[in-house]
Amino acid sequence: MQKAFRMKYGNSVIQYCVSLQDRKSLSISVHPNMIVEIKAPLKATRKQIEKRLQKRAPWILKQLNYFEGLQPLTPSRKYINGETHLYLGKQLKLKIRKSIQPNVKIQNGYIIVNTNPQHNQQQIIHVIEEWYNIRAKLIIGKIYGEMIKEFHSKKLIPRAFQIRKMKKRWGSCTPGKKIILNSELIKAPKNCIKYVIIHELCHLKYPNHSNKFYQLQSYFLPNWEFWKNKLELIMS
Ligand SMILES: [Zn+2]
């Protein structure tokens, strides 16, 4: 288990792990899970490491910002019977049936899709995606509605709110104070959805990822790191 260190750079905080190795030079890598990893020679001191980090900080922050976009990775699905699909963090099996009463429902660990007997594969996929979309608007909207109260009491009030499919982000807070959440979040556990909502709402106060931003985020969700990691794990 590597220990994580924190280093201040301007308004930002860079968290990094060090592994000391039998090597001559120091290397820095930023991983998609937001871990900044330093491989350093056995004799390297913390001071030497941080000096190098300060120098490389603009590049590190750029990488972190890029990964912070938390690009959702949606594995390609075939939408066939028995295939598993995520819903609120649970793996559900798909059961597609022809029926004169088309609908989609969740039952005993299955997503049961009753489709029109005339529907082709493309139309079946459309029905399932549409169902996910409706559930996303309903459930994410409800969670957002619950969370927003706390922010309102702190005078943090967004101007608009939207749930839609986004390719590269889980959420965003625009300079015009509009909160946008990715409808794909419906596949993640409820607390991961909460984490994304809190993260974006905290941007109403701090548009950056400064120390103060993280303090505010921890105030609203003390164990946010756990849910952030979970989101990345489950959705990758
Ligand atoms: Zn952010």
Residues whose N, C-alpha, C, O or C-beta is under 5 A from the ligand:
A	BS01	ZN	none
